[in-house]
Amino acid sequence: MAEIATHCPCCSSADLARSPAVLMPFVASRAFGWTPVEITPEWGLRSLHTGWAYPLCNSMQCRACGFLFLDMRFSEAEMGRLYGGYRGEAYARQREAFEPGYAEVNAAMLSLVYDTSQAEGFLAGHVKASPRILDWGGDRGDNTPFSDAASRFDIYDISDQPVVEGARRVSREDLEGARYDLVVLSHVLEHLPDPETVVRPAAATLDAGGVLYVEVPYEALIASAPRARDLAPRKRYWHEHVNFYTEDAMRALLERCGLEVLALETRAFDSLANLSQVMSAVCRRI
């Protein structure tokens, strides 16, 4: 079963605020096989109110770095169930059953062409010409910056989707001893129960002078109060994004993983999802 966090995954502080929340039914069903249940008078439970019962969890916020996160840290098996066949037909059907209208949104998102120009502008001056690129968690490779200019373009991802022309899917074994000029972690770290376990091995593939590019959602709740440390009561439900990063939290995570942050910014983001800003960081191994 999922572990319950006792420390901040970014800065390791144990000074954590918590507030009750619910785990959204689709995530609970896919990861654990749980479904909502209606408690009726026929149950004969004198001390419980009637009505729908949903899986309980806690919203946690680190008082040191502001990281806001779900207390349940999914296991490897649970993550496999949750993200196996991500956005495929079976995934979309199951999610549609809990969230009517999702299938249409999913189809539109799959056909959306992501504009990499902003990421490339942010990275300009940090990435060498004709870079060797690894996109860790890059799915098909549609959204990888500088992919058109790459001398080598590898994708490591748990999905079995066919990759774009010019890209090569690699395994963890393939990454042993491999070296890259640009490693991309784009819209990955918001999903992970222990982001350090991905940042460290991804950074280990950097060649001398290479850089790691990280991009995560800059969630509206964080953007509304970037320095606040009392946001846990305002986060009442959790879906597939189990981590909400502040700038302090992102810096703490990257520095903890032995990386020097060269630049960090938040910017507007245009998507079909409920997301209007992203946070980007470029860093190198110390």
Short mmCIF file of the C-alpha atoms (twelve columns), coordinates in Angstrom:
data_MODEL
# 
_entry.id   MODEL 
# 
loop_
_atom_site.group_PDB 
_atom_site.id 
_atom_site.type_symbol 
_atom_site.label_atom_id 
_atom_site.label_alt_id 
_atom_site.label_comp_id 
_atom_site.label_asym_id 
_atom_site.label_seq_id 
_atom_site.Cartn_x 
_atom_site.Cartn_y 
_atom_site.Cartn_z 
_atom_site.pdbx_PDB_model_num 
ATOM 1   C CA . MET A 1   0.000   0.000  0.000   1 
ATOM 2   C CA . ALA A 2   0.968   3.632  -0.430  1 
ATOM 3   C CA . GLU A 3   3.213   4.994  2.282   1 
ATOM 4   C CA . ILE A 4   2.140   8.047  4.269   1 
ATOM 5   C CA . ALA A 5   4.660   10.888 4.105   1 
ATOM 6   C CA . THR A 6   6.396   11.974 7.292   1 
ATOM 7   C CA . HIS A 7   8.925   14.331 5.659   1 
ATOM 8   C CA . CYS A 8   8.933   16.772 2.774   1 
ATOM 9   C CA . PRO A 9   10.039  15.016 -0.447  1 
ATOM 10  C CA . CYS A 10  11.849  18.200 -1.560  1 
ATOM 11  C CA . CYS A 11  13.745  19.497 1.485   1 
ATOM 12  C CA . SER A 12  13.284  16.647 4.009   1 
ATOM 13  C CA . SER A 13  11.754  18.911 6.659   1 
ATOM 14  C CA . ALA A 14  9.405   17.198 9.118   1 
ATOM 15  C CA . ASP A 15  7.591   20.477 9.823   1 
ATOM 16  C CA . LEU A 16  4.432   19.664 7.904   1 
ATOM 17  C CA . ALA A 17  0.912   21.078 8.060   1 
ATOM 18  C CA . ARG A 18  -1.938  18.763 7.167   1 
ATOM 19  C CA . SER A 19  -5.641  19.022 6.377   1 
ATOM 20  C CA . PRO A 20  -8.233  16.360 5.402   1 
ATOM 21  C CA . ALA A 21  -8.976  15.892 1.700   1 
ATOM 22  C CA . VAL A 22  -10.341 13.247 -0.666  1 
ATOM 23  C CA . LEU A 23  -8.638  11.162 -3.327  1 
ATOM 24  C CA . MET A 24  -10.550 11.513 -6.580  1 
ATOM 25  C CA . PRO A 25  -12.537 8.371  -7.483  1 
ATOM 26  C CA . PHE A 26  -10.763 7.651  -10.779 1 
ATOM 27  C CA . VAL A 27  -7.315  7.642  -9.150  1 
ATOM 28  C CA . ALA A 28  -8.562  5.561  -6.217  1 
ATOM 29  C CA . SER A 29  -10.167 3.047  -8.562  1 
ATOM 30  C CA . ARG A 30  -7.220  2.710  -10.907 1 
ATOM 31  C CA . ALA A 31  -4.484  2.569  -8.250  1 
ATOM 32  C CA . PHE A 32  -6.287  0.673  -5.490  1 
ATOM 33  C CA . GLY A 33  -9.523  -0.768 -6.893  1 
ATOM 34  C CA . TRP A 34  -11.573 1.441  -4.557  1 
ATOM 35  C CA . THR A 35  -14.934 2.879  -5.573  1 
ATOM 36  C CA . PRO A 36  -17.231 5.368  -3.821  1 
ATOM 37  C CA . VAL A 37  -19.987 3.872  -1.717  1 
ATOM 38  C CA . GLU A 38  -23.298 5.245  -0.488  1 
ATOM 39  C CA . ILE A 39  -23.997 4.803  3.207   1 
ATOM 40  C CA . THR A 40  -27.759 4.384  3.578   1 
ATOM 41  C CA . PRO A 41  -29.995 3.939  6.639   1 
ATOM 42  C CA . GLU A 42  -30.143 0.220  5.802   1 
ATOM 43  C CA . TRP A 43  -26.517 -0.064 6.873   1 
ATOM 44  C CA . GLY A 44  -27.684 0.437  10.459  1 
ATOM 45  C CA . LEU A 45  -24.641 2.511  11.434  1 
ATOM 46  C CA . ARG A 46  -25.684 4.721  14.309  1 
ATOM 47  C CA . SER A 47  -22.517 6.868  14.463  1 
ATOM 48  C CA . LEU A 48  -22.068 7.601  10.737  1 
ATOM 49  C CA . HIS A 49  -24.033 10.074 8.628   1 
ATOM 50  C CA . THR A 50  -25.727 8.782  5.490   1 
ATOM 51  C CA . GLY A 51  -24.381 9.894  2.097   1 
ATOM 52  C CA . TRP A 52  -21.571 9.124  -0.317  1 
ATOM 53  C CA . ALA A 53  -18.215 8.047  1.118   1 
ATOM 54  C CA . TYR A 54  -15.003 8.785  -0.781  1 
ATOM 55  C CA . PRO A 55  -11.403 7.759  -0.017  1 
ATOM 56  C CA . LEU A 56  -9.862  10.038 2.582   1 
ATOM 57  C CA . CYS A 57  -6.350  11.431 2.438   1 
ATOM 58  C CA . ASN A 58  -4.519  14.526 3.669   1 
ATOM 59  C CA . SER A 59  -3.154  17.619 1.996   1 
ATOM 60  C CA . MET A 60  0.317   18.314 3.363   1 
ATOM 61  C CA . GLN A 61  2.369   21.496 3.123   1 
ATOM 62  C CA . CYS A 62  5.984   21.869 4.160   1 
ATOM 63  C CA . ARG A 63  6.375   24.941 6.332   1 
ATOM 64  C CA . ALA A 64  10.029  25.222 5.306   1 
ATOM 65  C CA . CYS A 65  9.863   25.254 1.491   1 
ATOM 66  C CA . GLY A 66  6.115   25.473 0.835   1 
ATOM 67  C CA . PHE A 67  5.846   22.192 -1.087  1 
ATOM 68  C CA . LEU A 68  2.154   21.160 -1.165  1 
ATOM 69  C CA . PHE A 69  1.521   17.459 -1.674  1 
ATOM 70  C CA . LEU A 70  -0.683  14.415 -1.165  1 
ATOM 71  C CA . ASP A 71  0.264   12.479 1.969   1 
ATOM 72  C CA . MET A 72  -0.187  9.130  0.160   1 
ATOM 73  C CA . ARG A 73  3.057   8.235  -1.625  1 
ATOM 74  C CA . PHE A 74  2.097   5.546  -4.141  1 
ATOM 75  C CA . SER A 75  4.141   2.363  -4.433  1 
ATOM 76  C CA . GLU A 76  5.797   1.244  -7.664  1 
ATOM 77  C CA . ALA A 77  2.976   -1.250 -8.284  1 
ATOM 78  C CA . GLU A 78  0.327   1.404  -7.691  1 
ATOM 79  C CA . MET A 79  2.089   3.813  -10.029 1 
ATOM 80  C CA . GLY A 80  2.218   1.055  -12.635 1 
ATOM 81  C CA . ARG A 81  -1.536  0.533  -12.395 1 
ATOM 82  C CA . LEU A 82  -2.258  4.253  -12.414 1 
ATOM 83  C CA . TYR A 83  -0.096  5.120  -15.426 1 
ATOM 84  C CA . GLY A 84  -0.011  1.888  -17.408 1 
ATOM 85  C CA . GLY A 85  -1.493  2.640  -20.827 1 
ATOM 86  C CA . TYR A 86  -1.656  6.320  -19.913 1 
ATOM 87  C CA . ARG A 87  -4.242  8.160  -22.050 1 
ATOM 88  C CA . GLY A 88  -4.832  5.047  -24.151 1 
ATOM 89  C CA . GLU A 89  -8.289  3.750  -25.068 1 
ATOM 90  C CA . ALA A 90  -8.805  1.648  -21.932 1 
ATOM 91  C CA . TYR A 91  -7.520  4.446  -19.711 1 
ATOM 92  C CA . ALA A 92  -9.851  6.965  -21.350 1 
ATOM 93  C CA . ARG A 93  -12.876 4.652  -21.032 1 
ATOM 94  C CA . GLN A 94  -12.272 4.070  -17.336 1 
ATOM 95  C CA . ARG A 95  -11.733 7.754  -16.626 1 
ATOM 96  C CA . GLU A 96  -14.775 8.721  -18.712 1 
ATOM 97  C CA . ALA A 97  -16.908 6.546  -16.425 1 
ATOM 98  C CA . PHE A 98  -15.883 8.686  -13.453 1 
ATOM 99  C CA . GLU A 99  -15.414 11.978 -15.268 1 
ATOM 100 C CA . PRO A 100 -17.922 12.374 -18.121 1 
ATOM 101 C CA . GLY A 101 -16.429 14.378 -20.973 1 
ATOM 102 C CA . TYR A 102 -12.849 13.268 -20.339 1 
ATOM 103 C CA . ALA A 103 -12.606 11.130 -23.499 1 
ATOM 104 C CA . GLU A 104 -13.270 14.156 -25.705 1 
ATOM 105 C CA . VAL A 105 -10.708 16.267 -23.844 1 
ATOM 106 C CA . ASN A 106 -8.174  13.436 -23.995 1 
ATOM 107 C CA . ALA A 107 -8.558  13.081 -27.761 1 
ATOM 108 C CA . ALA A 108 -8.044  16.810 -28.189 1 
ATOM 109 C CA . MET A 109 -4.958  16.774 -25.956 1 
ATOM 110 C CA . LEU A 110 -3.425  13.904 -27.903 1 
ATOM 111 C CA . SER A 111 -3.765  15.880 -31.136 1 
ATOM 112 C CA . LEU A 112 -2.457  19.126 -29.622 1 
ATOM 113 C CA . VAL A 113 0.897   20.305 -30.974 1 
ATOM 114 C CA . TYR A 114 2.976   21.679 -28.111 1 
ATOM 115 C CA . ASP A 115 4.899   24.875 -28.806 1 
ATOM 116 C CA . THR A 116 8.496   24.276 -27.702 1 
ATOM 117 C CA . SER A 117 9.702   27.768 -28.640 1 
ATOM 118 C CA . GLN A 118 9.316   29.177 -25.120 1 
ATOM 119 C CA . ALA A 119 11.295  26.339 -23.574 1 
ATOM 120 C CA . GLU A 120 13.933  26.685 -26.277 1 
ATOM 121 C CA . GLY A 121 14.160  30.421 -25.657 1 
ATOM 122 C CA . PHE A 122 14.604  29.802 -21.944 1 
ATOM 123 C CA . LEU A 123 17.324  27.224 -22.636 1 
ATOM 124 C CA . ALA A 124 19.144  29.334 -25.248 1 
ATOM 125 C CA . GLY A 125 22.740  29.867 -24.205 1 
ATOM 126 C CA . HIS A 126 22.760  26.734 -22.056 1 
ATOM 127 C CA . VAL A 127 22.478  24.054 -24.757 1 
ATOM 128 C CA . LYS A 128 25.213  23.299 -27.285 1 
ATOM 129 C CA . ALA A 129 24.563  23.014 -31.014 1 
ATOM 130 C CA . SER A 130 23.404  19.598 -32.261 1 
ATOM 131 C CA . PRO A 131 22.845  18.302 -28.714 1 
ATOM 132 C CA . ARG A 132 22.490  14.706 -27.657 1 
ATOM 133 C CA . ILE A 133 19.056  14.686 -25.985 1 
ATOM 134 C CA . LEU A 134 17.365  12.384 -23.521 1 
ATOM 135 C CA . ASP A 135 13.680  13.069 -22.808 1 
ATOM 136 C CA . TRP A 136 12.922  11.208 -19.569 1 
ATOM 137 C CA . GLY A 137 9.169   10.625 -19.464 1 
ATOM 138 C CA . GLY A 138 8.790   12.128 -22.934 1 
ATOM 139 C CA . ASP A 139 6.078   9.727  -24.173 1 
ATOM 140 C CA . ARG A 140 6.282   9.871  -28.021 1 
ATOM 141 C CA . GLY A 141 8.696   12.813 -28.103 1 
ATOM 142 C CA . ASP A 142 6.281   15.342 -29.602 1 
ATOM 143 C CA . ASN A 143 7.099   18.021 -27.032 1 
ATOM 144 C CA . THR A 144 10.875  17.766 -26.713 1 
ATOM 145 C CA . PRO A 145 12.783  21.072 -27.077 1 
ATOM 146 C CA . PHE A 146 15.532  21.190 -29.715 1 
ATOM 147 C CA . SER A 147 14.553  17.754 -31.054 1 
ATOM 148 C CA . ASP A 148 14.851  18.987 -34.654 1 
ATOM 149 C CA . ALA A 149 18.471  19.979 -34.054 1 
ATOM 150 C CA . ALA A 150 19.494  16.918 -32.047 1 
ATOM 151 C CA . SER A 151 22.395  14.739 -33.127 1 
ATOM 152 C CA . ARG A 152 20.882  11.994 -30.953 1 
ATOM 153 C CA . PHE A 153 17.347  11.886 -29.587 1 
ATOM 154 C CA . ASP A 154 16.464  9.219  -27.005 1 
ATOM 155 C CA . ILE A 155 13.245  8.768  -25.049 1 
ATOM 156 C CA . TYR A 156 12.880  6.867  -21.803 1 
ATOM 157 C CA . ASP A 157 9.242   6.368  -20.838 1 
ATOM 158 C CA . ILE A 158 7.044   3.691  -19.273 1 
ATOM 159 C CA . SER A 159 4.571   3.906  -22.158 1 
ATOM 160 C CA . ASP A 160 4.727   1.699  -25.223 1 
ATOM 161 C CA . GLN A 161 3.713   4.460  -27.623 1 
ATOM 162 C CA . PRO A 162 5.582   4.617  -30.950 1 
ATOM 163 C CA . VAL A 163 8.056   7.491  -30.959 1 
ATOM 164 C CA . VAL A 164 8.313   10.344 -33.436 1 
ATOM 165 C CA . GLU A 165 10.586  10.124 -36.446 1 
ATOM 166 C CA . GLY A 166 14.231  10.592 -35.502 1 
ATOM 167 C CA . ALA A 167 13.743  9.455  -31.901 1 
ATOM 168 C CA . ARG A 168 14.767  6.170  -30.307 1 
ATOM 169 C CA . ARG A 169 13.121  4.537  -27.308 1 
ATOM 170 C CA . VAL A 170 15.663  3.403  -24.694 1 
ATOM 171 C CA . SER A 171 15.550  1.273  -21.548 1 
ATOM 172 C CA . ARG A 172 17.151  1.885  -18.172 1 
ATOM 173 C CA . GLU A 173 19.837  -0.588 -19.171 1 
ATOM 174 C CA . ASP A 174 20.553  1.481  -22.294 1 
ATOM 175 C CA . LEU A 175 21.168  4.510  -20.072 1 
ATOM 176 C CA . GLU A 176 24.004  2.854  -18.180 1 
ATOM 177 C CA . GLY A 177 27.080  4.793  -19.256 1 
ATOM 178 C CA . ALA A 178 25.117  6.967  -21.727 1 
ATOM 179 C CA . ARG A 179 25.862  10.712 -21.739 1 
ATOM 180 C CA . TYR A 180 23.733  13.602 -22.977 1 
ATOM 181 C CA . ASP A 181 24.023  17.335 -23.494 1 
ATOM 182 C CA . LEU A 182 20.369  17.980 -22.617 1 
ATOM 183 C CA . VAL A 183 18.161  15.880 -20.364 1 
ATOM 184 C CA . VAL A 184 14.480  16.836 -20.231 1 
ATOM 185 C CA . LEU A 185 12.064  16.178 -17.350 1 
ATOM 186 C CA . SER A 186 8.930   17.909 -18.583 1 
ATOM 187 C CA . HIS A 187 5.613   17.417 -16.768 1 
ATOM 188 C CA . VAL A 188 6.922   14.385 -14.918 1 
ATOM 189 C CA . LEU A 189 7.804   15.462 -11.370 1 
ATOM 190 C CA . GLU A 190 4.259   16.515 -10.451 1 
ATOM 191 C CA . HIS A 191 3.208   12.851 -10.668 1 
ATOM 192 C CA . LEU A 192 5.953   11.160 -8.652  1 
ATOM 193 C CA . PRO A 193 5.778   9.950  -5.035  1 
ATOM 194 C CA . ASP A 194 9.549   10.404 -4.650  1 
ATOM 195 C CA . PRO A 195 10.843  12.863 -7.276  1 
ATOM 196 C CA . GLU A 196 14.439  12.529 -6.070  1 
ATOM 197 C CA . THR A 197 14.547  8.935  -7.333  1 
ATOM 198 C CA . VAL A 198 14.065  10.219 -10.876 1 
ATOM 199 C CA . VAL A 199 15.999  13.499 -10.752 1 
ATOM 200 C CA . ARG A 200 19.193  11.796 -9.553  1 
ATOM 201 C CA . PRO A 201 19.456  9.080  -12.238 1 
ATOM 202 C CA . ALA A 202 18.354  11.524 -14.939 1 
ATOM 203 C CA . ALA A 203 21.070  13.985 -13.906 1 
ATOM 204 C CA . ALA A 204 23.622  11.158 -13.790 1 
ATOM 205 C CA . THR A 205 23.366  10.846 -17.585 1 
ATOM 206 C CA . LEU A 206 24.570  14.435 -18.145 1 
ATOM 207 C CA . ASP A 207 27.882  14.839 -19.919 1 
ATOM 208 C CA . ALA A 208 30.344  17.530 -18.840 1 
ATOM 209 C CA . GLY A 209 28.705  20.847 -19.677 1 
ATOM 210 C CA . GLY A 210 25.297  19.226 -20.112 1 
ATOM 211 C CA . VAL A 211 22.130  20.633 -18.546 1 
ATOM 212 C CA . LEU A 212 18.934  19.261 -17.064 1 
ATOM 213 C CA . TYR A 213 15.686  20.982 -18.010 1 
ATOM 214 C CA . VAL A 214 12.740  20.619 -15.627 1 
ATOM 215 C CA . GLU A 215 9.206   21.817 -16.321 1 
ATOM 216 C CA . VAL A 216 6.216   21.349 -13.996 1 
ATOM 217 C CA . PRO A 217 2.798   22.963 -13.666 1 
ATOM 218 C CA . TYR A 218 2.846   26.144 -11.614 1 
ATOM 219 C CA . GLU A 219 -0.464  25.324 -10.005 1 
ATOM 220 C CA . ALA A 220 -3.014  28.113 -9.596  1 
ATOM 221 C CA . LEU A 221 -3.237  27.599 -5.833  1 
ATOM 222 C CA . ILE A 222 0.514   28.101 -5.448  1 
ATOM 223 C CA . ALA A 223 0.577   31.021 -7.905  1 
ATOM 224 C CA . SER A 224 -2.155  32.759 -5.910  1 
ATOM 225 C CA . ALA A 225 0.041   32.855 -2.787  1 
ATOM 226 C CA . PRO A 226 3.654   31.867 -3.600  1 
ATOM 227 C CA . ARG A 227 5.017   32.486 -0.082  1 
ATOM 228 C CA . ALA A 228 2.035   31.106 1.851   1 
ATOM 229 C CA . ARG A 229 2.509   28.148 4.154   1 
ATOM 230 C CA . ASP A 230 -1.161  27.709 5.083   1 
ATOM 231 C CA . LEU A 231 -2.563  26.312 1.822   1 
ATOM 232 C CA . ALA A 232 -3.296  22.732 2.936   1 
ATOM 233 C CA . PRO A 233 -6.910  23.494 4.035   1 
ATOM 234 C CA . ARG A 234 -7.590  25.015 0.611   1 
ATOM 235 C CA . LYS A 235 -6.518  21.854 -1.251  1 
ATOM 236 C CA . ARG A 236 -9.531  19.590 -0.737  1 
ATOM 237 C CA . TYR A 237 -8.995  16.913 -3.395  1 
ATOM 238 C CA . TRP A 238 -6.133  15.152 -5.201  1 
ATOM 239 C CA . HIS A 239 -5.957  13.750 -8.704  1 
ATOM 240 C CA . GLU A 240 -2.948  12.647 -10.762 1 
ATOM 241 C CA . HIS A 241 -0.833  15.684 -9.829  1 
ATOM 242 C CA . VAL A 242 0.263   14.737 -6.310  1 
ATOM 243 C CA . ASN A 243 2.921   17.485 -6.017  1 
ATOM 244 C CA . PHE A 244 2.475   21.275 -6.168  1 
ATOM 245 C CA . TYR A 245 5.869   23.013 -6.376  1 
ATOM 246 C CA . THR A 246 6.869   26.412 -5.073  1 
ATOM 247 C CA . GLU A 247 10.100  27.991 -6.311  1 
ATOM 248 C CA . ASP A 248 11.704  27.270 -2.932  1 
ATOM 249 C CA . ALA A 249 10.633  23.622 -3.129  1 
ATOM 250 C CA . MET A 250 11.977  23.173 -6.652  1 
ATOM 251 C CA . ARG A 251 15.319  24.729 -5.732  1 
ATOM 252 C CA . ALA A 252 15.543  22.564 -2.612  1 
ATOM 253 C CA . LEU A 253 14.865  19.382 -4.590  1 
ATOM 254 C CA . LEU A 254 17.381  20.150 -7.334  1 
ATOM 255 C CA . GLU A 255 20.108  21.258 -4.935  1 
ATOM 256 C CA . ARG A 256 19.511  18.185 -2.787  1 
ATOM 257 C CA . CYS A 257 20.147  16.104 -5.915  1 
ATOM 258 C CA . GLY A 258 23.550  17.727 -6.447  1 
ATOM 259 C CA . LEU A 259 22.471  20.254 -9.073  1 
ATOM 260 C CA . GLU A 260 23.183  23.953 -9.460  1 
ATOM 261 C CA . VAL A 261 20.175  25.950 -10.624 1 
ATOM 262 C CA . LEU A 262 21.274  28.241 -13.467 1 
ATOM 263 C CA . ALA A 263 17.875  29.826 -14.083 1 
ATOM 264 C CA . LEU A 264 14.311  29.394 -12.886 1 
ATOM 265 C CA . GLU A 265 11.164  31.087 -14.146 1 
ATOM 266 C CA . THR A 266 7.385   30.863 -14.233 1 
ATOM 267 C CA . ARG A 267 5.507   31.706 -17.416 1 
ATOM 268 C CA . ALA A 268 2.124   31.495 -19.075 1 
ATOM 269 C CA . PHE A 269 1.155   28.174 -20.603 1 
ATOM 270 C CA . ASP A 270 -1.550  27.497 -23.176 1 
ATOM 271 C CA . SER A 271 -3.214  24.102 -22.912 1 
ATOM 272 C CA . LEU A 272 -6.602  22.399 -22.966 1 
ATOM 273 C CA . ALA A 273 -6.167  21.358 -19.352 1 
ATOM 274 C CA . ASN A 274 -6.862  23.456 -16.276 1 
ATOM 275 C CA . LEU A 275 -3.344  24.860 -16.368 1 
ATOM 276 C CA . SER A 276 -2.292  28.399 -17.158 1 
ATOM 277 C CA . GLN A 277 1.310   28.608 -15.912 1 
ATOM 278 C CA . VAL A 278 4.400   26.433 -15.766 1 
ATOM 279 C CA . MET A 279 7.617   26.588 -13.777 1 
ATOM 280 C CA . SER A 280 10.871  25.871 -15.620 1 
ATOM 281 C CA . ALA A 281 14.400  25.338 -14.323 1 
ATOM 282 C CA . VAL A 282 17.700  24.684 -16.033 1 
ATOM 283 C CA . CYS A 283 20.522  23.255 -13.960 1 
ATOM 284 C CA . ARG A 284 23.821  21.432 -14.152 1 
ATOM 285 C CA . ARG A 285 25.702  18.948 -12.017 1 
ATOM 286 C CA . ILE A 286 27.903  20.499 -9.349  1 
# 
